[in-house]
Amino acid sequence: MKNSNFKTSLSFLAHSLQHLPETVIHSANIHNQWFTPAFITLSAQNWALALNENAIEQWLLPIEINKTPKKVAIIMAGNLPFVGLHDLLCVLATGNIAMVKLSSQDEILIKYAIEKLIESDATLKNKIEISERLNAAEKLIATGSNNSARYFDYYFRNIPTLIRKNRTSIAILSGHEKEYELQLLANDIYQYFGLGCRNVSHLLLPKNINLETMYKAFDVHMDLVHHHKFYNNYMYHKAILLMNLTKHYDNGFMIFQEKDDLHAPIATLNYHYYDTIEEAKNYINLNQENLQCVASNISEIESSIKLGHTQMPSLWDYADNINTIDFLSQ
């Protein structure tokens, strides 16, 4: 398989995702109620944007196809729609064979993407295998919790592995953000119900910020409270805080709490205050191993992503800042 052929396949996949059939959306939503039609469509559209012709060309250009293909096991997560797709494309782009262990939460959407890839190029049928048994794997890419990572480390100790653990994302505000910027931040927090590692779960705030203004901007996602799973989480954490008389803020669909924890449960958001930009930078450095993204419109925050863009990665934005292509090419 030549990369020129795969470029055509990626373009075909982009078109298919841009016009994702309602039947597929409905089936995926019935199968996993966290995958709402709106969020499935959002993910598909973001993938279609990422797979534009120029991006495909730029991504594929330096990739060399392995002369001796390896069987690469991919243990996919299922927290977001299409969350395992990038790993699959990386394996195929390097000419390797993908042994895909689907997540039970996202099997419908990934199977659709695989069908479209094979429809665009029949030779890919020999490059993709959906499998529960991964004994024959020569390399492994796995995404899961910190607990499952320990299992993967042990079970696949005899082959090269790329194992991803729990990560999350933060945002750093200056206090001078306009309302539309705060609404963009709300997308980073609330899209996909905050279930992704690229979702912001913790805010670094200047002490002079107007919290009420920020909460009001977040109202653009108030409809989430009508989703019964999200609402149940909201009410559960609210009840615990009220019973324990723990100080918190509540905007009617989200709990805000001043605490240092990076990770926040569903329907909650943590924050703490900083005094100087250097203090914020130090916080990033101290927590680098646990961070997927840093969102900020502050120019001094290097390598940050603009507010509202955490869930719009490019093809060359690799999870955990580990280049998947390099791992597969070694």
N, C-alpha and C positions, 0 to 999 in steps of 0.2 A: 504494500500500500504506500503510495506516495503522498506527501503532504498536500500536493495540488489536488488530489482526489479528496483528501480529508477536508480541505478548505471548502470544497463544494458541499460536502456533507454537513459541515457546520452552518453554512448559509441556508441550506435546506431546513436544518433543525431550527434556526432562528425564525424562518418564515412559519414553520409549524407551530412554534410556541407563541408567535405573535397572533396566530389565529387558532388558539387552543379551543377544541370543540367543547360545546356546552356539556355534552355527554360525559366527557372526561372530567371536567370540573365538578359536575354533579356527583359522579362516582367517587372521586377523591374526597369530596366533602362528606358524603355519607360514611365513607370508610374511616375518616378521621375528622371529627368535628372541630378540631383546632384549625383545620385547613378550610377556612371560609372561602366562598367563591371570590370574594374581593381580594383576599390575600393570595390565593392561587393565581389569579389573573395578574396581580402585581408582580409576583415572582416570575411568571412567564414573560411578562413585558420587560422586566429588568434584564432577563436573560437574552431576550431578542435584541435589546439595546447593546448589551455587552458583546454579542456576536455580530456586530456590524462588520462590513467588509474590510475596513481599514484595520480594525482591532484584530480580526482573524489573521490578516496578513502580517501585522506586526508581531503577534504572538507566535505564529508558526515559523516565521523566518529563521530564527536561530536554532530551532529544534532539530536535532539529528535523530533519524530513525535507527533504533537498535538493529544491528545486523542479525543478532541472535535474540529473538523475542523471548521475554520472560513471562511466566504466568504470575500475574499480580493480583492478589486477593484484595478486594475492597470491601471492608465492613462499613456499611453506610449508616449514618444517623438518620433520624426521621423527625427531627424537631421542626423543620421548615420545609415548605414545598420545594422539591428539586434539590435538596441540600447536598446530595451526594453526586450531583451531575458533574461538577468540576473535576473531581478525582477520576471519574470515568473518562472524560475528555482528555485528561493528561495522559492516562495510560494508553489510549488509542493514538494520541498525537505522537507518542514516542515509539509506536509500532509494536507495543507489547500486547499481551492477551489479558483481558480483564475477567477475573473470576469474581462476580458481583454477589455479595450477600446483602440482599435488600433488607431495609428496615420494614417491619410490618406496618409502620405508620405512613410510609411514603412509597409503597410498592406500585401503586397505580400510575403515578406521575412519572416515576423513573422508567417503568416499563413502556410507557408511551414514548418517552424520549428515545429509548433503545430501539423501539419499532421504527421510528422515523429515521434514525441513523442507518439502520439496515435497509430501509426502503430507498434511501438515497444511494447506498452502495452495498450491494449484496455480499461483497467479500467481508464486510464487517461482521457477518453472521458467525464467521469462524474466529472472530476476535473477541466476542462477548459471550460469556457463559454465566447464566444465573444459577448459583449453586449454594447449597447449605453446607456442604463439606469442602473444606479448604486445605485438605491434607497435601495436595499437589502444588500448593503455592510456593513460589520461589522468592517472592517479596510480599510485603503486606502494607496496606494503608488502612488505618482504622481510626474511627472517630467515636468517642464515647465519653463516659464519665471518668473521674479519677480512679474509681474502683474497678471499672472494666479495663482501664489501661493496665492495671497491675496484672490482670488475667491475660491480656494480650501479650504483655511483655514475657510472661512465663511460657505460655503455650506456643508462641512463635519465636522462642529464644534462639532458634537455630537458623533463622533467615533474617535478612535485612528488613527492618520495620520503620514505618513512619506512623507514630501513634500520637493522636491528639487528645488532650485532656480538657477539663473544664476551663474555659476562658470567658471573659466578658468584656464590655467596653465602657468607657467613661466619657464624659463631656466636661469641658472647662469653659466657664462663661466669664465674660469681662464685667457684666452688669450693664453694658451699654447696648446690648442686642435689641434690635427692632422687633416688633411683634411678629413679622413674617419669619425672622430668623428663629424665634422661639417656637413658632409653629413647625418649622423644619426640624428643630430639635425634637419636637413631639413625635415626628415620624421615626426618628432614630430610637425613641423609647418604646413606642406603642405598636409599630408595624410588627405583624406576626405575633401579637400579644406579648412581645418582649422575650420570646422563647429562644432567640438566636444568640450566639456568642458575639455577633456584631451589634446587638441591641445594647443601648446605653442603660446601665443599671445603677450608675452612681454619678452624681454631679459634684464638681468642685466649684464653689460659689464665692464671689467676693462678699465681704461683710455688708456692703452698702446696697446689695441687690434687693429689689422689691419682689418678694416672693409671690404676692397676690397677682402681680402682672404676669409672672411666669405661669402660675397655675391657670390663669384665665386663658392664656394662649394655648394651653394644653387641651382646652375644651373642644378643639377640632376633632378629638378622638373620643368624645363622650359616649358615642354609640357603642363602644366596646362593652359598656355595662349591661347591654341587652343580650350579650352572649353568655349563656348560663354557666359555662365552665369558668369563664373569666370572673363573672359576678360572684360565683361561689368562693373563689379564691379571695376576692376583695372582701367579702363579708366575713370570711374566716379570720383573716389577718386583722381586720378591724375589730372583731370581737375580742381577740386575744389582747390587743393593745388597750382596749377600753377596760377589760377586766383587770389588767395589771396596772392600770392608771399610768401607762407609758405615754409620754408626750409625743404627739405626732400631728401632722396636718392631713386633712382629708378634703379632696376636691369633688367628692361625690362618686368617684369611680376609681380612685387611686389613693394609696396611702404613702405619705412622704415622711421620712424619719431621718433625723440627724444622727448618723452613726458611721463608723469607719469601714464597715463591711463593703467589699467590692460587689459581691453577689447579692441580689435582692430577689425574694420570692415573687411569683406572678402577682400582678396588681399592686406591687409596692416599688418604691424608689428610694434609694439612700442618697444622702448628700452630706458634705461637710464644707466648712469655710476655709479659705486660705487668705494669707496676708499679702504675699508677693508672688509674682510670676515664677521666681526661682523656687519658691516653696512648692508651687504646683508642678514644676519640672522635676523636682526631687521626688515627689509622690509618684510620678510616672516611672522614674528610674527604679524606685523601690519595688514597684509592682509589675515591672515589665513582663515577667514570666507568666503573669495571670491576665494580661491584657491582649485583646484582639485588636481593638481600635481605640484611638483617642480622637474625639470630635471636638473641634473648636474653630472659631473664626478669629482667634487671637494670633497675629502673625508671629509672635515670639515662640509659640508652641510648635516646635519643629516636627515634621512628619505627621501632622494631624490631618484629619479629614474634615472638610467643610461640613457644617451642620446640615443634616438632612440627607447625607450621602453614605452613611455607614452600610446601608443595605443595598448599595449599588457598586459592588466591587468590579474591577476590570479583570480580564482573563489572567493577567500577570499579578494580581493581588492574591498571594497564596496564604492559606490559613496558617496561623501561628508563626508567620514570617519565615516559613521553611519552604524553599522552592521545590515544589513537587516534581517538576521536570528534572531538576538536578538529581533528586533522589532516584528517579526512574532511569536516568541515563548512566548512573554510576556502574 
